[in-house]
Each structure stands twice: as C-alpha cells, then as structure tokens.
Amino acid sequence: MKKKIIVFLLLIMCLFCENAVAAQTEPSIIGTSAITVDVDTKEIIYSKNIDTRLYPASITKLVTAMLLSENKKPGDILTYSEKAKMQEPSSLDLPALDKLTAKNAMDAMLLYSANDIAYMIAENISGNINNFSILMNDKVKNLNLKNTNFVTPNGLHDPNHYTTAYDLSVIGREVYNYPWIMDTIKKSNSTFTTETNQEITIKNTNKLLGKDGCIGGKTGYTSDAGRCLLALYERNGRRILGVVLKSEYDKNDTVVFKDMEKIISWSYAASKEPIIKKNSIIKTLDTEYCIIPFLNSDTKFNISPFNKLSKKIQIDFTVKEDILRYKNDVEYETSFEINKFDPRKLDVNTPVGKLEVRDRDTTYSYNIYPTKNFDKSYINKFIIISSISIISFVLLIILALAIKRKRRTSK
C-alpha cells in the first residue's frame, strides 16, 4: 500500500514539473512570424520574426474596414460594380449595380472575407483602387508603421503589398477604437438582403470565435501569404491580441488556429523576468567635493589655497525594485538621467535621477538612488585635525608673544 502511495505521489510531482516546464518554454508553431501583445500596456509578450516582411492576405480588410467606418454610416448605400464582380473568390458574386448598405458590406467583408465587397467599398469611398490605396497608406503613416505598404483593399496578392506581424499588432490595437468593427467581428453569422432581393447568409471564418476568450479577429489566405490570422482575446479582464503569418493551410484548416491557441495560452501564463535586479549597481560616477563644509560644491578647486582641499569619490547607483520584462527576442533600450547633486547630501532614500526602459511602444521610468549615504567621517577627521592644528598654532603664537613680552619687561 505504501509503495502505491509513493508511486502516486511521484506521478503527481512529475506532472507538476512537466506543467511548470511547459509554462516556461516558448511554444513551437508552424507560422513563419507571430506576435502577442498586451492591448492595454502595449507590451510584447511572445515574438517570432516580428519584423519580417510578409503578405497579410485578408487581414488587410481591417484597414479597409477602418476607412469604411470613417467615411460611411451603417445605413449608407454602396453600389456593386463590374470590377468588383471580377475579384477572385471568396466573393458574393452579386449582379452588377446591385446595392448593399454599408453595414451589410462590413459584415460580408469581415465575416465571410468577401474580396469583391472589399473592392466595392474601396470604389465607393475613393472612386478607384489607386486612390483608396493612398488612403490606406496614409492610415499606415498615422500609425507610424515602417514596414507596411498596401496596394489592394482586399489583400489579394501583389508583391508590393506587405506588412509584418508587429505592424499588424499595432493595427489590431487600433481596431479597438472602432466600435462598428468590434461589433462586427464578434458576430458568428449575418443574414441580409440586397437591393435585388437576394438573401445572403454568411458565417464568420474565425474558428476560434467564442472559444477560450476569443472575441473576434480576421483570417486570411493566399498561396503566397499562406494561412494568416489576427485574433483578439479577453480573459479575466485582461486583453491580449495575437498575429500569426504564413502558417500552413492543411486540409482541415486547423494549423493556423492551433498556432494561435498555443501562443495565446502561453502568453496568458507568461511571467515577466527581471532584466535588472533591485539593489544591483546600475551606474557608477566619479565626482569630487570640497572637504570644507561651508564651501559650495561647485567651487573650482584649481587655485590656491583650495586646490588640495577636494576629495575624489566613486558613487554607485541602484534601483529599489526589480525591473521586469517579458522574455522575448525584441531589443529594448535603457537610459540614465542623473540630476545635479551635492555629494555631501546623498541619502539612500532620496532619488537622484531616473532610469528609463524603452521597449517598442512602452517606456517605463524608475527612480535611481545612491547605494550608500555620504560618509562624513573624512570631513569630521579633517575638521578635528584642522581645529587641533589651528588651536596649536594660536597657542604657539600666544606663547611666543608672551615670551617676547617677558623679555622686554626683564630688560
């Protein structure tokens, strides 16, 4: 019986250890590039080739949706053209000159990922695709994206139509500022009727919708782009978005969704790690001070009699908290700003500057403190020795004057 209990406990310990290791080990995915970001703090949690330029396929339609939201109202009427009808599947393939409300067009574009409807939206906003691409790239510039260029409104392949996982994560964060888009991507299906009385029912292509906190997203696929996905998650009041680019399109269309589930689950479980530990020395400065207390610390010690009354010291600085960051391959920068200070007034509880940690879209600032209080023992010794010397000198003078006076009196 005892042996069975021991074996059972060992099995539990093994499972616990395996889970602990799994929580710490980054997931392996098929996608060429991927990222997860905390929507509220903008911190990057998971990263894989996030600045590699790739094709976004139909994730492009999120930007088209932004421009639709900015330029049309849900009840506005849009006209379907012959050029829209010529777009490759997936499409609604409506009769030329048929009409849709902007609301129904948004549904068709984001849920069913209809390429012809994205084209129709572009024409109705800008007159032609070239003008619309200018609006798309203006939007990119406003978001300060450096590795994105859009040519088509639907993401059908063009060698000059590209982006990165990081840039798409910024676009994904921006989606939260568009209530119309957010309401649309949360739908599992939509049914509407065109002006020619065609009733259309469409389903959301995002297989993760409503599962484990997925509140919306956008799928994409072309043979050049591979399978792509942007997904938005909310769990326990925390919002994380993920992007996967150039994954596989297997016969059951599961790979890109499994990729996303892996990186999202890992990201919700991930903990930050210290990049700088509290109380560690982060900077050392050489400085000097005047050992005569009443002289200003700015005194220039280059003329007599003060040129020998300065003391050079080294001051170490630290932070009083761990500086934490998610472990990934994204580079970060640190910078120091030390205020002007009097070495004689240093105190371990009084900050003398700031440490900044910059990580893409986040900047955190931390107080810098000296590691030790100012050591006054040297000054105290100097004062005592100087005082004794001065008193001795005065006494010698008094004694000399007394002797001199006595000699005069004796004459």
Secondary structure as GFF3:
##gff-version 3
##sequence-region A 1 411
A	DSSP	alpha_helix	2	24	.	.	.	ID=ss1
A	DSSP	beta_strand	33	38	.	.	.	ID=ss2
A	DSSP	beta_strand	44	48	.	.	.	ID=ss3
A	DSSP	three_ten_helix	57	60	.	.	.	ID=ss4
A	DSSP	alpha_helix	61	71	.	.	.	ID=ss5
A	DSSP	beta_strand	77	79	.	.	.	ID=ss6
A	DSSP	alpha_helix	82	85	.	.	.	ID=ss7
A	DSSP	beta_strand	99	101	.	.	.	ID=ss8
A	DSSP	alpha_helix	102	110	.	.	.	ID=ss9
A	DSSP	alpha_helix	115	126	.	.	.	ID=ss10
A	DSSP	alpha_helix	129	142	.	.	.	ID=ss11
A	DSSP	alpha_helix	165	175	.	.	.	ID=ss12
A	DSSP	alpha_helix	179	185	.	.	.	ID=ss13
A	DSSP	beta_strand	189	193	.	.	.	ID=ss14
A	DSSP	beta_strand	199	203	.	.	.	ID=ss15
A	DSSP	beta_strand	214	222	.	.	.	ID=ss16
A	DSSP	beta_strand	226	235	.	.	.	ID=ss17
A	DSSP	beta_strand	238	247	.	.	.	ID=ss18
A	DSSP	alpha_helix	255	269	.	.	.	ID=ss19
A	DSSP	beta_strand	273	276	.	.	.	ID=ss20
A	DSSP	beta_strand	281	290	.	.	.	ID=ss21
A	DSSP	beta_strand	310	318	.	.	.	ID=ss22
A	DSSP	beta_strand	323	325	.	.	.	ID=ss23
A	DSSP	beta_strand	333	338	.	.	.	ID=ss24
A	DSSP	three_ten_helix	343	345	.	.	.	ID=ss25
A	DSSP	beta_strand	353	359	.	.	.	ID=ss26
A	DSSP	beta_strand	362	370	.	.	.	ID=ss27
A	DSSP	alpha_helix	377	410	.	.	.	ID=ss28
###
